[in-house]
C-alpha cells in the first residue's frame, strides 16, 4: 500500500521506528534460536547463558527466551540518526518497547513451531553482504563500517538479525491471516475522520515505457556456452569453482561469494535454474543452460534432502556494436512516429515493445509495492524518477540506455500518462487506499488483542530505570496486579 502523510507526528515517528528497527535492531538471545519444532516447557523463564557474553547489568529486559541489552537500544538510536531520522522526540522507552514486541513475536513463533530454515537465512545474509560489498567496495570495508571484529562475527550478527525478522514477520502474519474487512467497515473507518483530519495522500504519477533490446546473435550465444564449458573443464581438472565465480560470474548478487545460492523447492528462483539444480547430482556441474538473465552453469556442492547448497556462474552474451546501433535507430524511429502523431504511445508499446510484462497494457508500469499503476513521488525508484521527473504532460523522453541485471542492455522511451496531486483522502477516488488503511487498523487491533493475551503467560522482566517507562503495551503487567 502506498504510504501516506498524516498530520500526526506520533504516527510518523512510530512508522519510522518500526521500519528502521526491523531492519537494524540486533537481537540478543538467551538461548539459541532453533529451526526444529520445540516442545512446550513447564516454565518459560529464560535460560541466561553462563558464558559471560552478557553482563547482567547490561540486560534491560527479558521476553520469553530473548533478552534486550542496553547496547541494543544504543545501536538502534545510532542507526536512526544515520538514516537522518530525528531522534529528539524518540525516547529510549519507545525503542525498548518496539524491541520487546519483536522478541515476543519471535518467542511465540518458536513456541508455535513456526519454522525458519538456516538455508533461508544464509541466503539473505549472502545477498545482503553482496549488497554491502557493492556499496562499500570490499568485505574489509563492510566489517570496518559496522565496527565488527571480523567477517565471521558480522555474518553471525546478520544471521541473528534476519532470523529475528523472519520469526517476527511470520508470527505477525499468522496472527492477522484471517482478518478481513467489509465495505461497511471501510465506510465507518472513513466517516470517523473530520474533514480536516483525513489522511493526506502524496503526489503520484502513472508511467509507461517502450523497451527495445539489441538482438543477440546465435553466434554470441554459442560463444557464451563455450566459455562456460571451458570453465567447467577447468574446474573438473582441479580449478576452484569458487574462484572462477568470483572472477567471471556476472551475477552481482552472488559473484563475490563464489556464486553461492541456497536452493529449495520454495526458493524464489526462475524455473530453469531450479530445474537444473535439482537435476544435477551432488558434486557435479551442470551443462550450460539459459534463463532470462543469461547463461549459467551450476555446481551442486551439498544435498540435504530438499535443501541444496549450490554455486553458479552467470555469463551474458556480448552485444555487438552493430546490434546496439540498430536497436537505437529503431527506438528513435518509434519516438519520431509518436511525436509526429502517427501512432500513440500505447499503440507503439503494444506493437513494438519487447518487454512482455508491459506490452499488452500499452507500456504501463506496475508499482511492485502496491500492485497498481500509481507511483508516489517520494517513494519512487530513483532510477525511474530521474527518467521522468522533468517530463511534461504527453512528452516522450529521448531514448534512454539501460543496463538491467535481469534483462541486460536495452533502450527505452518513457512518458507520464497521468498525474495526481497531493490531496486529502476522498472516499470515491481513494477507496482502495482507504480500504487498506482500514484493514491495517483492524489488523493492529487483532495484534494488540493477541499481545495482551500473550503477555499474561510469557515471562517478562524489565530492569532498573526502565520500569518507570510508560509503555504502550502493558509489559509490566500492571493490569493483572
Buried (B, 14 or more C-beta within 10 A) or exposed (E): BBBBBBEEEEEBBBBBBEBBBBEBBBBBBBBEBEBEEEEEEEEBEBEBBEEEEBEEEBBBBBBBBBBBBBEBBEBBBEBBEEEEBEBEEBBBBBBBBBBBBBBBBBBBBBBEEBBBBBBBBBBBBBBBBBEBBEEBEEBEEBBEEEEBEEEEEBBEBBBBBBBBBBBBBBBBEBBBEEBEBEEEBBBEBBEEEEEEEBBEBBEBBBBBBBBBBBBBBEEBBEBBBEBBEEBBEBBEEEEEBBEBBBEBBBBEBBBBBBBBBBBBEEBEBBEBBBEBBBEBEEEEBBEBBEBEBBBBBBBBBEBEEEBBBBBBBBBBBBBBEEBBEBBBEBBBEBBEBBEEEEBEBBBBBBEBBBBEEBBEBBBBBBBEEBEBBBBBBEBBEEEBBEBBEEBEEEEBBEBBEBEEEEBBBBBBBBBBBEEBEEBEBEEEEBBBBBBBBBBBEBBEEBBEEBBEEBBEEBEBBBBEEBEEBEBBBBBBEEEEE
